[in-house]
Amino acid sequence: MTPPDDEPRDPPRDDQRAQFTEDEQRAMRAAFAAGQPVRCPRCDAAMTSRAIGGGSFGLGYARQREWLMCTRCKRSAMFDVKRGTRN
C-alpha cells in the first residue's frame, strides 16, 4: 500500500540505492590499490575488475581507469588509478 501524496515517503535504504556511497567507493579503491581482493560493500560478493584505457590522442597524458563490477548485485564503480578518484 502506498501512502497518499500528502504523506512523506520513506527514503530508500542505502543498500537499495544503485550508486555506492563515497565511503564505500573509497574503501574499494583502497583495497584495489593495496592488491587485496575487492568485495562488494552491499552484498559481500567478489568484484571483478576491468582496465579501461584512455588514449592520450596527442594530449600528453593518458588516464588509466579501473572498472569494478559486482558479480552478484551487478553494481559497479569506476575510478582513475593514478589519482585514486572517480574522475
Backbone bond lengths (Angstrom), bond angles and torsions (degrees), N, CA, C in turn:
res aa  C-N    CA-C-N  psi(-1)  N-CA   C-N-CA  omega(-1)  CA-C   N-CA-C  phi
1 M - - - 1.442 - - 1.522 108.91 -
2 T 1.287 117.99 129.46 1.459 121.69 -179.79 1.519 109.77 -95.60
3 P 1.354 116.37 145.29 1.461 118.90 179.33 1.528 110.44 -70.95
4 P 1.329 116.55 153.59 1.470 119.07 176.14 1.527 110.25 -60.39
5 D 1.316 116.67 162.69 1.462 121.17 -175.64 1.524 113.68 -61.37
6 D 1.330 118.46 -24.92 1.458 119.34 -178.14 1.529 113.10 -85.86
7 E 1.334 118.33 -7.65 1.462 121.29 177.87 1.527 109.59 -94.73
8 P 1.352 116.88 141.36 1.472 119.10 179.02 1.521 111.23 -67.16
9 R 1.284 115.44 145.57 1.465 121.19 177.71 1.520 108.60 -98.76
10 D 1.299 115.16 149.67 1.459 119.89 176.91 1.515 108.98 -70.81
11 P 1.350 117.75 133.58 1.469 118.52 175.86 1.519 109.51 -68.58
12 P 1.326 117.51 153.59 1.467 118.92 179.14 1.524 110.23 -63.41
13 R 1.322 115.18 143.96 1.460 118.76 176.05 1.518 108.90 -67.49
14 D 1.333 115.87 156.74 1.465 119.81 -178.09 1.516 112.61 -56.49
15 D 1.339 117.68 -36.41 1.460 118.66 -177.07 1.528 112.08 -74.43
16 Q 1.336 118.15 -6.74 1.451 120.98 177.94 1.531 111.68 -98.76
17 R 1.296 118.44 -12.99 1.460 120.76 -178.98 1.520 109.69 -74.79
18 A 1.300 115.39 145.41 1.461 119.81 -176.53 1.518 111.83 -70.98
19 Q 1.315 117.71 -41.38 1.465 120.05 -176.65 1.520 111.24 -86.49
20 F 1.329 114.88 146.92 1.453 120.68 173.08 1.521 108.38 -73.13
21 T 1.320 116.67 151.42 1.458 120.72 175.78 1.532 108.88 -74.04
22 E 1.325 115.78 167.02 1.472 120.06 177.83 1.524 110.84 -59.47
23 D 1.330 117.24 -41.87 1.464 120.75 179.41 1.522 111.74 -64.07
24 E 1.323 117.15 -40.67 1.464 120.47 178.07 1.527 110.44 -63.87
25 Q 1.333 116.89 -43.42 1.462 120.21 179.41 1.526 111.17 -65.09
26 R 1.316 116.62 -39.68 1.467 120.97 179.05 1.526 110.30 -61.35
27 A 1.341 116.97 -43.34 1.461 120.83 179.74 1.529 111.70 -66.03
28 M 1.333 117.29 -38.53 1.470 120.29 178.02 1.523 110.86 -65.69
29 R 1.343 117.08 -43.21 1.475 120.53 178.90 1.518 110.58 -62.95
30 A 1.335 117.04 -40.79 1.471 120.70 179.99 1.527 110.89 -63.91
31 A 1.327 117.41 -43.09 1.467 120.54 178.73 1.519 110.48 -64.13
32 F 1.326 116.85 -42.21 1.461 120.63 179.73 1.530 110.41 -63.57
33 A 1.327 116.97 -45.60 1.469 121.39 -178.72 1.530 111.76 -64.16
34 A 1.339 116.62 -30.62 1.464 120.90 179.55 1.521 112.19 -83.31
35 G 1.339 117.04 -2.58 1.455 120.62 179.55 1.524 113.65 78.56
36 Q 1.328 116.83 15.10 1.458 121.29 179.37 1.526 109.83 -89.37
37 P 1.334 117.47 155.51 1.459 119.21 174.89 1.534 109.41 -63.38
38 V 1.315 116.70 136.94 1.460 120.84 -179.25 1.520 108.59 -95.47
39 R 1.329 115.90 127.53 1.460 122.70 178.71 1.521 108.51 -108.65
40 C 1.309 115.79 145.06 1.457 120.74 177.90 1.526 108.87 -67.15
41 P 1.340 117.36 127.28 1.466 118.95 179.68 1.529 113.40 -71.05
42 R 1.316 118.40 -13.04 1.460 121.60 -179.09 1.526 112.57 -92.23
43 C 1.343 117.19 -44.48 1.468 118.96 -174.69 1.529 112.82 -123.81
44 D 1.323 117.45 0.83 1.465 124.51 176.47 1.525 114.29 64.85
45 A 1.321 117.56 20.06 1.465 120.56 175.77 1.532 109.54 -83.75
46 A 1.310 115.64 159.53 1.457 120.36 176.86 1.522 109.59 -67.02
47 M 1.328 115.91 140.95 1.461 120.47 177.77 1.523 108.36 -105.37
48 T 1.306 115.70 139.75 1.455 120.45 175.58 1.517 108.09 -96.26
49 S 1.325 115.94 157.27 1.459 118.97 179.51 1.518 109.85 -124.62
50 R 1.300 114.26 149.21 1.461 121.66 177.62 1.518 108.10 -137.52
51 A 1.313 115.74 126.97 1.457 120.34 177.65 1.526 109.16 -73.78
52 I 1.308 115.66 134.59 1.457 121.85 177.97 1.522 106.89 -114.31
53 G 1.309 115.78 115.29 1.455 119.81 -179.22 1.508 111.93 -79.58
54 G 1.303 115.12 157.99 1.455 120.56 176.85 1.510 107.68 -147.28
55 G 1.296 116.87 96.11 1.457 120.54 -177.74 1.511 112.08 -63.37
56 S 1.310 115.72 150.12 1.466 119.62 -176.13 1.527 111.45 -80.19
57 F 1.322 118.31 -25.42 1.460 122.15 -179.75 1.531 111.36 50.96
58 G 1.332 115.07 39.61 1.451 119.66 177.05 1.516 114.87 80.94
59 L 1.326 117.74 10.18 1.459 120.40 -178.41 1.523 112.96 -87.47
60 G 1.319 117.82 -8.24 1.448 120.88 178.22 1.525 114.13 89.43
61 Y 1.290 117.60 1.58 1.460 120.24 176.08 1.526 109.28 -148.13
62 A 1.298 114.56 159.09 1.469 120.20 175.58 1.518 107.15 -141.14
63 R 1.298 116.65 131.21 1.458 120.55 178.25 1.521 109.99 -82.44
64 Q 1.306 114.07 144.26 1.457 120.17 173.12 1.523 106.13 -116.09
65 R 1.316 116.23 109.64 1.450 120.94 -178.54 1.517 110.40 -111.27
66 E 1.308 113.96 153.59 1.454 120.96 178.40 1.526 107.41 -125.03
67 W 1.324 115.81 137.96 1.456 121.87 -179.27 1.510 107.20 -115.34
68 L 1.333 117.58 113.78 1.455 122.94 178.78 1.517 108.55 -97.63
69 M 1.340 116.35 128.00 1.463 121.54 -176.63 1.526 109.85 -127.25
70 C 1.326 115.74 133.05 1.460 121.17 178.16 1.532 109.15 -79.63
71 T 1.312 115.10 133.68 1.458 119.73 -178.83 1.528 112.56 -79.14
72 R 1.340 117.40 -16.00 1.465 120.03 -178.07 1.527 112.37 -103.68
73 C 1.341 118.12 -58.95 1.472 119.74 -173.68 1.533 112.45 -92.04
74 K 1.328 117.06 -4.90 1.468 124.08 174.04 1.538 114.25 68.91
75 R 1.336 118.11 12.50 1.463 119.68 173.94 1.521 107.75 -74.86
76 S 1.324 116.26 158.38 1.454 119.01 -179.82 1.517 110.48 -148.06
77 A 1.318 114.91 163.20 1.458 122.34 177.12 1.521 108.15 -145.06
78 M 1.315 116.39 143.56 1.452 122.17 179.88 1.524 108.04 -123.71
79 F 1.346 116.17 141.70 1.459 118.95 178.62 1.511 111.39 -150.80
80 D 1.314 114.88 158.81 1.444 123.27 177.64 1.532 107.97 -84.35
81 V 1.321 117.79 120.36 1.466 122.20 -173.26 1.520 111.87 -63.93
82 K 1.316 118.00 -47.67 1.464 120.18 -176.52 1.525 112.91 -68.79
83 R 1.309 116.65 -39.68 1.462 120.65 -177.82 1.507 112.20 -85.61
84 G 1.327 118.33 -22.01 1.446 121.45 -178.10 1.519 113.02 69.57
85 T 1.320 116.19 26.54 1.460 120.99 -178.62 1.524 109.99 -126.17
86 R 1.331 115.39 170.67 1.463 119.83 178.12 1.509 111.37 -71.23
87 N 1.297 118.50 -30.78 1.481 121.40 -176.48 1.504 111.07 -110.32
